[in-house]
Amino acid sequence: MNASLVLQNLLSPPVLFFALGLLSVALRSDLEIPAPLPKLFSLYLLLAIGIKGGMELHASGLGGAVLLTLLASLAMAVLVPISSFAVLRTRFDTYNAAAVAAAYGSISAVTFITAETFLGALGIDFDGFMVAALALMESPAIIIGLLLVRLTAPGQPGRAEGLRWGALLHEAFLNSSVLLLVGSLLIGYLSAAFSPAGLNKLLPFTEQLFYGALSFFLLDMGIVAAQRLRELKETGAFLIGFSLLAPLLHGAVGLGVSLLLQLPQGDALLFMVLCASASYIAVPAAMRMTVPQANPSLYITSSLGLTFPFNIVVGIPLYMAAVQRFIPPG
């Protein structure tokens, strides 16, 4: 791995603020972000990347390459939780294996945004339609996770009672993050097509404030992640190993798909990050509602306490080094 890529990522302000959050917990500081603000920053980041993605999706159009990439994203959103479940089931019961697998089958929008910022610092272009891939990959794993429980848990197959499909589908496809991301994507696309003057008035809000909001949000994520690290004793060595190896394996598969689709370097990195990340917001909320038998400390600690900081600090530059090794500059 190129050491300069690691330094480029480690010394960027958002990642340094993430490290500051980790350090504050290690030093037992009383630093904290008041409860409403992290949610506000999260919604702002989703709105901003949705608007930008919609603009660039309008500029690039929906050609064959775009559709193939989106189909590949959807396929990974189905295959990753199924394969993860097969591995996790060797050590955990059906409920916990399905919940953790669902988390790793979904994505982390903040990791994706950090990768976009990393590409911007390197001056590497990427296409806006990758935001559509982000939106597509968030929800399917929730459905797959519940189906795995229903098909494999003792006494579950063939039982229709208690299967709250309406609530499940509502949580999977209409939770706040999915709705805002998809809605902002459509607004950006329609505004670029029919009201570019109005869109230009919005750009100072969605672009110039973005870097500062990301830094503040990652500061809070550093605090939360460090607090979750205290629960590692409960997860065991197997889940710790899975949390660190799964993103590498899924990222490698993402690189292989990127080579098949002939994606440029920027898009390939984002696709790898989508394959390698894990959800710590949407999936945990859904699993608490639909699979109460699963232990939240397992699927939240693994995704937020281990995989998220690994990808933010080490994973992104590692994936970029692999992209530069196998994909020539466009």
Secondary structure, DSSP 4 states (H G I P E B T S, - for coil): --HHHHHHHHTSHHHHHHHHHHHHHHTT------THHHHHHHHHHHHHHHHHHHHHHHHH-S-HHHHHHHHHHHHHHHHHHHHHHHHHTTTS-HHHHHHHHHHHHS--HHHHHHHHHHHHHHT----TTHHHHHHHHHSHHHHHHHHHHHHHSTT-TT--TT--HHHHHHHHHHSHHHHHHHHHHHHHHHHHHH-HHHHHHHHIIIIITHHHHHHHHHHHHHHHHHHHHTTHHHHHHHHHHHHHHHHHHHHHHHHHHHHHHT--HHHHHHHHHHHH---SSHHHHHHHHH-TTS-HHHHHIIIIIIIHHHIIIIIHHHHHHHHHHHS---
